Amino acid sequence: MFLVSEVHPFEDGNGRIARVMMNAELVNQNQCKIIVPTVYRDDYLLTLKRITNQKDLVLYVEMLARTHTFSTMLHYDNYDDLYNYLESHNTFYEPDEGRHLIFY
């Protein structure tokens, strides 16, 4: 995922393609997909920049682990329950509008 994000081989959609490919690999291994909530976008982008600038993977791996744990809590069988869960965790806020809540 990081390689596509870093190299930017496409004119547009590099991040989306990187996340789709990451999730395809997770599903292939019977793992839950990783969903990055809107409110968490800055944390996600900053950890990618940290790898680029400082060659430090620790925060990136921790961020992916947190978002993976959060994603395992999402149940798609009832839209209203899912929406309420996402809303109660501030996932729809822009990063500058609010704080993401602890996902666990």
Gaussian input, Z-matrix of N, CA and C with variables (Angstrom, degrees):
# hf/3-21g

backbone

0 1
 N
 C     1     B1
 C     2     B2     1     A1
 N     3     B3     2     A2     1     D1
 C     4     B4     3     A3     2     D2
 C     5     B5     4     A4     3     D3
 N     6     B6     5     A5     4     D4
 C     7     B7     6     A6     5     D5
 C     8     B8     7     A7     6     D6
 N     9     B9     8     A8     7     D7
 C    10    B10     9     A9     8     D8
 C    11    B11    10    A10     9     D9
 N    12    B12    11    A11    10    D10
 C    13    B13    12    A12    11    D11
 C    14    B14    13    A13    12    D12
 N    15    B15    14    A14    13    D13
 C    16    B16    15    A15    14    D14
 C    17    B17    16    A16    15    D15
 N    18    B18    17    A17    16    D16
 C    19    B19    18    A18    17    D17
 C    20    B20    19    A19    18    D18
 N    21    B21    20    A20    19    D19
 C    22    B22    21    A21    20    D20
 C    23    B23    22    A22    21    D21
 N    24    B24    23    A23    22    D22
 C    25    B25    24    A24    23    D23
 C    26    B26    25    A25    24    D24
 N    27    B27    26    A26    25    D25
 C    28    B28    27    A27    26    D26
 C    29    B29    28    A28    27    D27
 N    30    B30    29    A29    28    D28
 C    31    B31    30    A30    29    D29
 C    32    B32    31    A31    30    D30
 N    33    B33    32    A32    31    D31
 C    34    B34    33    A33    32    D32
 C    35    B35    34    A34    33    D33
 N    36    B36    35    A35    34    D34
 C    37    B37    36    A36    35    D35
 C    38    B38    37    A37    36    D36
 N    39    B39    38    A38    37    D37
 C    40    B40    39    A39    38    D38
 C    41    B41    40    A40    39    D39
 N    42    B42    41    A41    40    D40
 C    43    B43    42    A42    41    D41
 C    44    B44    43    A43    42    D42
 N    45    B45    44    A44    43    D43
 C    46    B46    45    A45    44    D44
 C    47    B47    46    A46    45    D45
 N    48    B48    47    A47    46    D46
 C    49    B49    48    A48    47    D47
 C    50    B50    49    A49    48    D48
 N    51    B51    50    A50    49    D49
 C    52    B52    51    A51    50    D50
 C    53    B53    52    A52    51    D51
 N    54    B54    53    A53    52    D52
 C    55    B55    54    A54    53    D53
 C    56    B56    55    A55    54    D54
 N    57    B57    56    A56    55    D55
 C    58    B58    57    A57    56    D56
 C    59    B59    58    A58    57    D57
 N    60    B60    59    A59    58    D58
 C    61    B61    60    A60    59    D59
 C    62    B62    61    A61    60    D60
 N    63    B63    62    A62    61    D61
 C    64    B64    63    A63    62    D62
 C    65    B65    64    A64    63    D63
 N    66    B66    65    A65    64    D64
 C    67    B67    66    A66    65    D65
 C    68    B68    67    A67    66    D66
 N    69    B69    68    A68    67    D67
 C    70    B70    69    A69    68    D68
 C    71    B71    70    A70    69    D69
 N    72    B72    71    A71    70    D70
 C    73    B73    72    A72    71    D71
 C    74    B74    73    A73    72    D72
 N    75    B75    74    A74    73    D73
 C    76    B76    75    A75    74    D74
 C    77    B77    76    A76    75    D75
 N    78    B78    77    A77    76    D76
 C    79    B79    78    A78    77    D77
 C    80    B80    79    A79    78    D78
 N    81    B81    80    A80    79    D79
 C    82    B82    81    A81    80    D80
 C    83    B83    82    A82    81    D81
 N    84    B84    83    A83    82    D82
 C    85    B85    84    A84    83    D83
 C    86    B86    85    A85    84    D84
 N    87    B87    86    A86    85    D85
 C    88    B88    87    A87    86    D86
 C    89    B89    88    A88    87    D87
 N    90    B90    89    A89    88    D88
 C    91    B91    90    A90    89    D89
 C    92    B92    91    A91    90    D90
 N    93    B93    92    A92    91    D91
 C    94    B94    93    A93    92    D92
 C    95    B95    94    A94    93    D93
 N    96    B96    95    A95    94    D94
 C    97    B97    96    A96    95    D95
 C    98    B98    97    A97    96    D96
 N    99    B99    98    A98    97    D97
 C   100   B100    99    A99    98    D98
 C   101   B101   100   A100    99    D99
 N   102   B102   101   A101   100   D100
 C   103   B103   102   A102   101   D101
 C   104   B104   103   A103   102   D102
 N   105   B105   104   A104   103   D103
 C   106   B106   105   A105   104   D104
 C   107   B107   106   A106   105   D105
 N   108   B108   107   A107   106   D106
 C   109   B109   108   A108   107   D107
 C   110   B110   109   A109   108   D108
 N   111   B111   110   A110   109   D109
 C   112   B112   111   A111   110   D110
 C   113   B113   112   A112   111   D111
 N   114   B114   113   A113   112   D112
 C   115   B115   114   A114   113   D113
 C   116   B116   115   A115   114   D114
 N   117   B117   116   A116   115   D115
 C   118   B118   117   A117   116   D116
 C   119   B119   118   A118   117   D117
 N   120   B120   119   A119   118   D118
 C   121   B121   120   A120   119   D119
 C   122   B122   121   A121   120   D120
 N   123   B123   122   A122   121   D121
 C   124   B124   123   A123   122   D122
 C   125   B125   124   A124   123   D123
 N   126   B126   125   A125   124   D124
 C   127   B127   126   A126   125   D125
 C   128   B128   127   A127   126   D126
 N   129   B129   128   A128   127   D127
 C   130   B130   129   A129   128   D128
 C   131   B131   130   A130   129   D129
 N   132   B132   131   A131   130   D130
 C   133   B133   132   A132   131   D131
 C   134   B134   133   A133   132   D132
 N   135   B135   134   A134   133   D133
 C   136   B136   135   A135   134   D134
 C   137   B137   136   A136   135   D135
 N   138   B138   137   A137   136   D136
 C   139   B139   138   A138   137   D137
 C   140   B140   139   A139   138   D138
 N   141   B141   140   A140   139   D139
 C   142   B142   141   A141   140   D140
 C   143   B143   142   A142   141   D141
 N   144   B144   143   A143   142   D142
 C   145   B145   144   A144   143   D143
 C   146   B146   145   A145   144   D144
 N   147   B147   146   A146   145   D145
 C   148   B148   147   A147   146   D146
 C   149   B149   148   A148   147   D147
 N   150   B150   149   A149   148   D148
 C   151   B151   150   A150   149   D149
 C   152   B152   151   A151   150   D150
 N   153   B153   152   A152   151   D151
 C   154   B154   153   A153   152   D152
 C   155   B155   154   A154   153   D153
 N   156   B156   155   A155   154   D154
 C   157   B157   156   A156   155   D155
 C   158   B158   157   A157   156   D156
 N   159   B159   158   A158   157   D157
 C   160   B160   159   A159   158   D158
 C   161   B161   160   A160   159   D159
 N   162   B162   161   A161   160   D160
 C   163   B163   162   A162   161   D161
 C   164   B164   163   A163   162   D162
 N   165   B165   164   A164   163   D163
 C   166   B166   165   A165   164   D164
 C   167   B167   166   A166   165   D165
 N   168   B168   167   A167   166   D166
 C   169   B169   168   A168   167   D167
 C   170   B170   169   A169   168   D168
 N   171   B171   170   A170   169   D169
 C   172   B172   171   A171   170   D170
 C   173   B173   172   A172   171   D171
 N   174   B174   173   A173   172   D172
 C   175   B175   174   A174   173   D173
 C   176   B176   175   A175   174   D174
 N   177   B177   176   A176   175   D175
 C   178   B178   177   A177   176   D176
 C   179   B179   178   A178   177   D177
 N   180   B180   179   A179   178   D178
 C   181   B181   180   A180   179   D179
 C   182   B182   181   A181   180   D180
 N   183   B183   182   A182   181   D181
 C   184   B184   183   A183   182   D182
 C   185   B185   184   A184   183   D183
 N   186   B186   185   A185   184   D184
 C   187   B187   186   A186   185   D185
 C   188   B188   187   A187   186   D186
 N   189   B189   188   A188   187   D187
 C   190   B190   189   A189   188   D188
 C   191   B191   190   A190   189   D189
 N   192   B192   191   A191   190   D190
 C   193   B193   192   A192   191   D191
 C   194   B194   193   A193   192   D192
 N   195   B195   194   A194   193   D193
 C   196   B196   195   A195   194   D194
 C   197   B197   196   A196   195   D195
 N   198   B198   197   A197   196   D196
 C   199   B199   198   A198   197   D197
 C   200   B200   199   A199   198   D198
 N   201   B201   200   A200   199   D199
 C   202   B202   201   A201   200   D200
 C   203   B203   202   A202   201   D201
 N   204   B204   203   A203   202   D202
 C   205   B205   204   A204   203   D203
 C   206   B206   205   A205   204   D204
 N   207   B207   206   A206   205   D205
 C   208   B208   207   A207   206   D206
 C   209   B209   208   A208   207   D207
 N   210   B210   209   A209   208   D208
 C   211   B211   210   A210   209   D209
 C   212   B212   211   A211   210   D210
 N   213   B213   212   A212   211   D211
 C   214   B214   213   A213   212   D212
 C   215   B215   214   A214   213   D213
 N   216   B216   215   A215   214   D214
 C   217   B217   216   A216   215   D215
 C   218   B218   217   A217   216   D216
 N   219   B219   218   A218   217   D217
 C   220   B220   219   A219   218   D218
 C   221   B221   220   A220   219   D219
 N   222   B222   221   A221   220   D220
 C   223   B223   222   A222   221   D221
 C   224   B224   223   A223   222   D222
 N   225   B225   224   A224   223   D223
 C   226   B226   225   A225   224   D224
 C   227   B227   226   A226   225   D225
 N   228   B228   227   A227   226   D226
 C   229   B229   228   A228   227   D227
 C   230   B230   229   A229   228   D228
 N   231   B231   230   A230   229   D229
 C   232   B232   231   A231   230   D230
 C   233   B233   232   A232   231   D231
 N   234   B234   233   A233   232   D232
 C   235   B235   234   A234   233   D233
 C   236   B236   235   A235   234   D234
 N   237   B237   236   A236   235   D235
 C   238   B238   237   A237   236   D236
 C   239   B239   238   A238   237   D237
 N   240   B240   239   A239   238   D238
 C   241   B241   240   A240   239   D239
 C   242   B242   241   A241   240   D240
 N   243   B243   242   A242   241   D241
 C   244   B244   243   A243   242   D242
 C   245   B245   244   A244   243   D243
 N   246   B246   245   A245   244   D244
 C   247   B247   246   A246   245   D245
 C   248   B248   247   A247   246   D246
 N   249   B249   248   A248   247   D247
 C   250   B250   249   A249   248   D248
 C   251   B251   250   A250   249   D249
 N   252   B252   251   A251   250   D250
 C   253   B253   252   A252   251   D251
 C   254   B254   253   A253   252   D252
 N   255   B255   254   A254   253   D253
 C   256   B256   255   A255   254   D254
 C   257   B257   256   A256   255   D255
 N   258   B258   257   A257   256   D256
 C   259   B259   258   A258   257   D257
 C   260   B260   259   A259   258   D258
 N   261   B261   260   A260   259   D259
 C   262   B262   261   A261   260   D260
 C   263   B263   262   A262   261   D261
 N   264   B264   263   A263   262   D262
 C   265   B265   264   A264   263   D263
 C   266   B266   265   A265   264   D264
 N   267   B267   266   A266   265   D265
 C   268   B268   267   A267   266   D266
 C   269   B269   268   A268   267   D267
 N   270   B270   269   A269   268   D268
 C   271   B271   270   A270   269   D269
 C   272   B272   271   A271   270   D270
 N   273   B273   272   A272   271   D271
 C   274   B274   273   A273   272   D272
 C   275   B275   274   A274   273   D273
 N   276   B276   275   A275   274   D274
 C   277   B277   276   A276   275   D275
 C   278   B278   277   A277   276   D276
 N   279   B279   278   A278   277   D277
 C   280   B280   279   A279   278   D278
 C   281   B281   280   A280   279   D279
 N   282   B282   281   A281   280   D280
 C   283   B283   282   A282   281   D281
 C   284   B284   283   A283   282   D282
 N   285   B285   284   A284   283   D283
 C   286   B286   285   A285   284   D284
 C   287   B287   286   A286   285   D285
 N   288   B288   287   A287   286   D286
 C   289   B289   288   A288   287   D287
 C   290   B290   289   A289   288   D288
 N   291   B291   290   A290   289   D289
 C   292   B292   291   A291   290   D290
 C   293   B293   292   A292   291   D291
 N   294   B294   293   A293   292   D292
 C   295   B295   294   A294   293   D293
 C   296   B296   295   A295   294   D294
 N   297   B297   296   A296   295   D295
 C   298   B298   297   A297   296   D296
 C   299   B299   298   A298   297   D297
 N   300   B300   299   A299   298   D298
 C   301   B301   300   A300   299   D299
 C   302   B302   301   A301   300   D300
 N   303   B303   302   A302   301   D301
 C   304   B304   303   A303   302   D302
 C   305   B305   304   A304   303   D303
 N   306   B306   305   A305   304   D304
 C   307   B307   306   A306   305   D305
 C   308   B308   307   A307   306   D306
 N   309   B309   308   A308   307   D307
 C   310   B310   309   A309   308   D308
 C   311   B311   310   A310   309   D309

   B1=1.4419
   B2=1.5315
   B3=1.3138
   B4=1.4652
   B5=1.5184
   B6=1.3122
   B7=1.4690
   B8=1.5207
   B9=1.3354
   B10=1.4695
   B11=1.5177
   B12=1.3391
   B13=1.4676
   B14=1.5272
   B15=1.3150
   B16=1.4651
   B17=1.5226
   B18=1.3113
   B19=1.4626
   B20=1.5285
   B21=1.2976
   B22=1.4741
   B23=1.5327
   B24=1.3377
   B25=1.4685
   B26=1.5291
   B27=1.3190
   B28=1.4643
   B29=1.5215
   B30=1.2957
   B31=1.4641
   B32=1.5283
   B33=1.3302
   B34=1.4589
   B35=1.5187
   B36=1.3219
   B37=1.4565
   B38=1.5142
   B39=1.3158
   B40=1.4573
   B41=1.5242
   B42=1.3248
   B43=1.4643
   B44=1.5130
   B45=1.3164
   B46=1.4739
   B47=1.5178
   B48=1.3281
   B49=1.4686
   B50=1.5263
   B51=1.3242
   B52=1.4661
   B53=1.5287
   B54=1.3333
   B55=1.4655
   B56=1.5319
   B57=1.3332
   B58=1.4692
   B59=1.5304
   B60=1.3232
   B61=1.4641
   B62=1.5294
   B63=1.3306
   B64=1.4606
   B65=1.5291
   B66=1.3376
   B67=1.4535
   B68=1.5233
   B69=1.3189
   B70=1.4636
   B71=1.5319
   B72=1.3269
   B73=1.4637
   B74=1.5317
   B75=1.3282
   B76=1.4661
   B77=1.5281
   B78=1.3146
   B79=1.4689
   B80=1.5198
   B81=1.3240
   B82=1.4655
   B83=1.5313
   B84=1.3175
   B85=1.4677
   B86=1.5343
   B87=1.3423
   B88=1.4712
   B89=1.5245
   B90=1.3259
   B91=1.4597
   B92=1.5268
   B93=1.3031
   B94=1.4630
   B95=1.5294
   B96=1.3240
   B97=1.4714
   B98=1.5256
   B99=1.3143
   B100=1.4590
   B101=1.5222
   B102=1.3215
   B103=1.4544
   B104=1.5275
   B105=1.3303
   B106=1.4653
   B107=1.5272
   B108=1.3377
   B109=1.4641
   B110=1.5284
   B111=1.3138
   B112=1.4666
   B113=1.5201
   B114=1.3180
   B115=1.4649
   B116=1.5309
   B117=1.3051
   B118=1.4622
   B119=1.5254
   B120=1.3310
   B121=1.4645
   B122=1.5265
   B123=1.3262
   B124=1.4672
   B125=1.5232
   B126=1.3332
   B127=1.4645
   B128=1.5302
   B129=1.3073
   B130=1.4642
   B131=1.5361
   B132=1.3298
   B133=1.4681
   B134=1.5205
   B135=1.3214
   B136=1.4640
   B137=1.5293
   B138=1.3319
   B139=1.4663
   B140=1.5251
   B141=1.3373
   B142=1.4619
   B143=1.5291
   B144=1.3234
   B145=1.4722
   B146=1.5251
   B147=1.3214
   B148=1.4645
   B149=1.5347
   B150=1.3151
   B151=1.4723
   B152=1.5288
   B153=1.3284
   B154=1.4615
   B155=1.5169
   B156=1.3179
   B157=1.4651
   B158=1.5181
   B159=1.3344
   B160=1.4667
   B161=1.5250
   B162=1.3364
   B163=1.4697
   B164=1.5282
   B165=1.3304
   B166=1.4625
   B167=1.5264
   B168=1.3187
   B169=1.4615
   B170=1.5213
   B171=1.3246
   B172=1.4565
   B173=1.5335
   B174=1.3134
   B175=1.4666
   B176=1.5192
   B177=1.3118
   B178=1.4606
   B179=1.5295
   B180=1.3099
   B181=1.4652
   B182=1.5231
   B183=1.3304
   B184=1.4691
   B185=1.5301
   B186=1.3288
   B187=1.4650
   B188=1.5230
   B189=1.3309
   B190=1.4574
   B191=1.5266
   B192=1.3048
   B193=1.4683
   B194=1.5346
   B195=1.3310
   B196=1.4812
   B197=1.5163
   B198=1.3229
   B199=1.4618
   B200=1.5252
   B201=1.3178
   B202=1.4590
   B203=1.5258
   B204=1.3128
   B205=1.4703
   B206=1.5190
   B207=1.3297
   B208=1.4650
   B209=1.5281
   B210=1.3110
   B211=1.4612
   B212=1.5213
   B213=1.3230
   B214=1.4638
   B215=1.5225
   B216=1.3288
   B217=1.4644
   B218=1.5307
   B219=1.3163
   B220=1.4602
   B221=1.5221
   B222=1.3167
   B223=1.4635
   B224=1.5216
   B225=1.3098
   B226=1.4584
   B227=1.5263
   B228=1.3172
   B229=1.4563
   B230=1.5283
   B231=1.3339
   B232=1.4641
   B233=1.5320
   B234=1.3212
   B235=1.4671
   B236=1.5252
   B237=1.3370
   B238=1.4640
   B239=1.5237
   B240=1.3179
   B241=1.4686
   B242=1.5252
   B243=1.3217
   B244=1.4632
   B245=1.5229
   B246=1.3185
   B247=1.4678
   B248=1.5284
   B249=1.3135
   B250=1.4697
   B251=1.5218
   B252=1.3252
   B253=1.4616
   B254=1.5272
   B255=1.3237
   B256=1.4685
   B257=1.5226
   B258=1.3081
   B259=1.4662
   B260=1.5281
   B261=1.3222
   B262=1.4663
   B263=1.5226
   B264=1.3286
   B265=1.4670
   B266=1.5285
   B267=1.3301
   B268=1.4749
   B269=1.5219
   B270=1.3124
   B271=1.4573
   B272=1.5227
   B273=1.3272
   B274=1.4651
   B275=1.5301
   B276=1.3128
   B277=1.4575
   B278=1.5292
   B279=1.3170
   B280=1.4640
   B281=1.5241
   B282=1.3324
   B283=1.4597
   B284=1.5338
   B285=1.3301
   B286=1.4637
   B287=1.5326
   B288=1.3199
   B289=1.4634
   B290=1.5202
   B291=1.2896
   B292=1.4588
   B293=1.5025
   B294=1.2904
   B295=1.4475
   B296=1.5255
   B297=1.3194
   B298=1.4601
   B299=1.5219
   B300=1.2960
   B301=1.4493
   B302=1.5268
   B303=1.3126
   B304=1.4533
   B305=1.5172
   B306=1.2971
   B307=1.4592
   B308=1.5180
   B309=1.3021
   B310=1.4692
   B311=1.5017
   A1=110.55
   A2=115.54
   A3=119.03
   A4=111.40
   A5=117.33
   A6=120.33
   A7=111.48
   A8=117.84
   A9=120.34
   A10=109.93
   A11=116.55
   A12=119.75
   A13=111.51
   A14=116.59
   A15=121.40
   A16=112.23
   A17=117.89
   A18=122.41
   A19=111.87
   A20=117.44
   A21=122.96
   A22=111.52
   A23=116.59
   A24=118.45
   A25=114.18
   A26=117.69
   A27=120.99
   A28=110.28
   A29=116.48
   A30=121.34
   A31=111.33
   A32=116.38
   A33=121.12
   A34=108.92
   A35=117.00
   A36=121.83
   A37=115.66
   A38=118.44
   A39=120.92
   A40=112.49
   A41=116.41
   A42=120.21
   A43=111.68
   A44=116.41
   A45=120.28
   A46=110.92
   A47=116.74
   A48=120.49
   A49=110.24
   A50=117.03
   A51=120.79
   A52=110.64
   A53=117.25
   A54=120.15
   A55=111.61
   A56=117.34
   A57=120.11
   A58=109.70
   A59=117.52
   A60=121.05
   A61=111.02
   A62=117.35
   A63=120.60
   A64=109.80
   A65=116.27
   A66=119.84
   A67=112.04
   A68=117.70
   A69=120.36
   A70=110.03
   A71=116.68
   A72=120.33
   A73=111.30
   A74=116.62
   A75=119.38
   A76=110.88
   A77=117.13
   A78=121.36
   A79=110.53
   A80=116.83
   A81=121.63
   A82=111.47
   A83=116.47
   A84=121.58
   A85=112.11
   A86=115.67
   A87=122.33
   A88=112.83
   A89=115.66
   A90=121.72
   A91=109.49
   A92=115.69
   A93=121.90
   A94=109.53
   A95=116.34
   A96=121.05
   A97=109.47
   A98=116.59
   A99=122.10
   A100=108.59
   A101=115.78
   A102=123.28
   A103=107.17
   A104=117.41
   A105=121.55
   A106=107.59
   A107=117.77
   A108=120.17
   A109=111.57
   A110=115.83
   A111=121.17
   A112=111.61
   A113=117.89
   A114=121.72
   A115=111.53
   A116=117.28
   A117=122.49
   A118=112.60
   A119=116.83
   A120=121.01
   A121=113.16
   A122=118.34
   A123=119.66
   A124=111.70
   A125=117.19
   A126=120.41
   A127=109.84
   A128=115.36
   A129=122.09
   A130=110.41
   A131=116.88
   A132=120.79
   A133=112.29
   A134=117.62
   A135=120.51
   A136=111.76
   A137=117.58
   A138=118.42
   A139=111.03
   A140=117.32
   A141=119.66
   A142=110.60
   A143=116.88
   A144=120.45
   A145=111.29
   A146=116.20
   A147=119.84
   A148=110.84
   A149=116.71
   A150=119.10
   A151=109.22
   A152=116.12
   A153=120.91
   A154=111.33
   A155=116.80
   A156=121.30
   A157=114.06
   A158=117.43
   A159=119.65
   A160=113.80
   A161=116.25
   A162=121.13
   A163=111.62
   A164=116.63
   A165=123.03
   A166=109.26
   A167=116.78
   A168=122.73
   A169=114.01
   A170=118.33
   A171=121.36
   A172=112.06
   A173=118.05
   A174=119.86
   A175=111.93
   A176=117.45
   A177=122.10
   A178=110.64
   A179=115.70
   A180=120.37
   A181=110.11
   A182=117.36
   A183=120.79
   A184=110.79
   A185=117.01
   A186=121.19
   A187=110.18
   A188=117.46
   A189=120.34
   A190=111.00
   A191=117.58
   A192=120.66
   A193=110.11
   A194=116.96
   A195=120.26
   A196=111.32
   A197=116.97
   A198=118.96
   A199=110.72
   A200=117.99
   A201=120.72
   A202=110.10
   A203=116.79
   A204=120.70
   A205=110.22
   A206=116.64
   A207=120.48
   A208=110.35
   A209=116.72
   A210=121.21
   A211=112.25
   A212=117.41
   A213=119.42
   A214=111.62
   A215=117.62
   A216=121.78
   A217=112.16
   A218=117.63
   A219=121.20
   A220=109.92
   A221=115.22
   A222=121.55
   A223=107.66
   A224=115.57
   A225=122.04
   A226=114.05
   A227=118.05
   A228=119.87
   A229=113.69
   A230=117.57
   A231=120.50
   A232=108.43
   A233=116.61
   A234=121.41
   A235=112.02
   A236=117.83
   A237=120.69
   A238=111.78
   A239=116.61
   A240=120.01
   A241=110.69
   A242=116.59
   A243=120.92
   A244=110.51
   A245=116.45
   A246=120.90
   A247=109.88
   A248=117.31
   A249=120.98
   A250=111.36
   A251=116.63
   A252=120.63
   A253=110.47
   A254=115.97
   A255=120.21
   A256=111.13
   A257=116.56
   A258=120.56
   A259=111.03
   A260=117.99
   A261=121.16
   A262=112.48
   A263=116.94
   A264=121.12
   A265=112.64
   A266=116.07
   A267=122.28
   A268=113.69
   A269=118.34
   A270=120.11
   A271=113.64
   A272=118.09
   A273=120.80
   A274=113.08
   A275=117.79
   A276=120.32
   A277=110.47
   A278=115.47
   A279=119.69
   A280=106.62
   A281=118.19
   A282=120.05
   A283=114.17
   A284=117.80
   A285=119.90
   A286=112.40
   A287=118.19
   A288=121.60
   A289=113.20
   A290=116.95
   A291=118.61
   A292=111.37
   A293=113.53
   A294=121.35
   A295=109.17
   A296=114.91
   A297=116.87
   A298=107.49
   A299=115.97
   A300=120.76
   A301=109.34
   A302=115.41
   A303=118.97
   A304=108.31
   A305=117.07
   A306=121.57
   A307=114.21
   A308=118.74
   A309=119.58
   A310=110.33
   D1=-44.49
   D2=-178.77
   D3=-62.37
   D4=-39.71
   D5=-177.41
   D6=-58.92
   D7=-46.30
   D8=179.19
   D9=-65.01
   D10=-41.13
   D11=178.76
   D12=-63.31
   D13=-37.68
   D14=-176.65
   D15=-77.25
   D16=-45.53
   D17=-174.90
   D18=-76.73
   D19=-32.38
   D20=-178.56
   D21=54.55
   D22=63.26
   D23=-177.53
   D24=-73.33
   D25=-14.35
   D26=-177.16
   D27=-111.53
   D28=153.53
   D29=179.60
   D30=-64.05
   D31=-37.15
   D32=-178.75
   D33=-146.15
   D34=152.04
   D35=173.08
   D36=85.31
   D37=17.30
   D38=-177.65
   D39=-60.29
   D40=-44.55
   D41=179.41
   D42=-64.68
   D43=-42.69
   D44=178.81
   D45=-63.10
   D46=-46.16
   D47=178.88
   D48=-61.92
   D49=-41.86
   D50=179.54
   D51=-60.94
   D52=-43.86
   D53=-179.96
   D54=-69.71
   D55=-36.85
   D56=176.71
   D57=-61.98
   D58=-45.87
   D59=-179.44
   D60=-65.82
   D61=-40.31
   D62=177.10
   D63=-60.47
   D64=-46.27
   D65=-178.89
   D66=-67.87
   D67=-33.27
   D68=175.99
   D69=-62.04
   D70=-41.18
   D71=178.20
   D72=-67.36
   D73=-39.55
   D74=177.52
   D75=-63.07
   D76=-46.18
   D77=178.95
   D78=-62.11
   D79=-39.86
   D80=177.87
   D81=-58.33
   D82=-28.75
   D83=179.48
   D84=-100.92
   D85=19.17
   D86=179.73
   D87=58.50
   D88=35.38
   D89=176.59
   D90=-105.59
   D91=159.26
   D92=176.45
   D93=-71.58
   D94=141.76
   D95=174.65
   D96=-65.55
   D97=155.94
   D98=176.35
   D99=-100.74
   D100=122.94
   D101=176.13
   D102=-108.56
   D103=124.71
   D104=178.38
   D105=-98.33
   D106=109.10
   D107=-179.71
   D108=-64.14
   D109=150.77
   D110=179.83
   D111=-52.95
   D112=-45.50
   D113=-176.96
   D114=-62.65
   D115=-20.62
   D116=-176.90
   D117=-96.72
   D118=2.15
   D119=-174.48
   D120=-57.59
   D121=-43.97
   D122=-179.04
   D123=-63.13
   D124=-40.84
   D125=177.48
   D126=-59.82
   D127=-43.68
   D128=179.33
   D129=-60.70
   D130=-51.31
   D131=-177.83
   D132=-66.55
   D133=-38.09
   D134=-179.91
   D135=-65.64
   D136=-35.95
   D137=178.15
   D138=-69.62
   D139=-34.32
   D140=175.12
   D141=-64.40
   D142=-43.07
   D143=178.48
   D144=-64.21
   D145=-34.89
   D146=179.82
   D147=-63.83
   D148=-38.10
   D149=176.57
   D150=-62.95
   D151=-46.16
   D152=-178.81
   D153=-61.22
   D154=-48.37
   D155=-171.93
   D156=-84.49
   D157=-33.53
   D158=-172.69
   D159=-122.45
   D160=0.15
   D161=-179.51
   D162=56.71
   D163=32.88
   D164=-177.70
   D165=-107.97
   D166=111.60
   D167=-177.97
   D168=-90.73
   D169=-12.75
   D170=-170.19
   D171=-58.92
   D172=-51.49
   D173=-178.05
   D174=-66.09
   D175=-32.87
   D176=177.84
   D177=-63.79
   D178=-47.97
   D179=179.38
   D180=-64.09
   D181=-41.66
   D182=177.83
   D183=-63.01
   D184=-41.14
   D185=178.80
   D186=-62.83
   D187=-45.08
   D188=178.77
   D189=-64.01
   D190=-38.07
   D191=178.69
   D192=-64.39
   D193=-43.16
   D194=178.52
   D195=-63.68
   D196=-45.45
   D197=-178.68
   D198=-70.00
   D199=-30.85
   D200=175.86
   D201=-66.45
   D202=-45.13
   D203=177.30
   D204=-60.28
   D205=-45.12
   D206=177.11
   D207=-58.84
   D208=-44.84
   D209=-176.79
   D210=-64.24
   D211=-30.30
   D212=177.94
   D213=-68.36
   D214=-18.21
   D215=-179.52
   D216=-84.51
   D217=-7.19
   D218=-177.41
   D219=-85.84
   D220=125.72
   D221=179.57
   D222=-116.89
   D223=120.63
   D224=-170.34
   D225=-93.81
   D226=4.53
   D227=-175.52
   D228=-76.65
   D229=-19.73
   D230=178.13
   D231=-134.05
   D232=110.53
   D233=-175.29
   D234=-57.64
   D235=-46.22
   D236=-177.43
   D237=-62.29
   D238=-42.92
   D239=178.31
   D240=-64.43
   D241=-42.15
   D242=178.28
   D243=-61.94
   D244=-47.87
   D245=-179.42
   D246=-59.99
   D247=-45.88
   D248=-179.73
   D249=-62.36
   D250=-39.61
   D251=177.68
   D252=-62.97
   D253=-47.40
   D254=179.36
   D255=-62.38
   D256=-43.28
   D257=179.58
   D258=-64.38
   D259=-40.04
   D260=-178.93
   D261=-67.35
   D262=-17.69
   D263=177.53
   D264=-103.31
   D265=14.06
   D266=175.96
   D267=61.68
   D268=25.56
   D269=-173.90
   D270=-70.12
   D271=-21.46
   D272=-177.06
   D273=-87.86
   D274=-7.96
   D275=178.12
   D276=-69.52
   D277=147.45
   D278=166.99
   D279=-70.64
   D280=153.42
   D281=-177.50
   D282=-55.36
   D283=-31.77
   D284=-179.16
   D285=-87.46
   D286=-2.54
   D287=-179.52
   D288=-93.81
   D289=-24.69
   D290=-176.42
   D291=-169.63
   D292=175.45
   D293=-178.73
   D294=-99.56
   D295=142.13
   D296=172.94
   D297=-75.79
   D298=145.90
   D299=178.81
   D300=-89.21
   D301=157.18
   D302=176.66
   D303=-55.67
   D304=132.26
   D305=-172.24
   D306=-81.09
   D307=-15.36
   D308=-172.92
   D309=-90.54

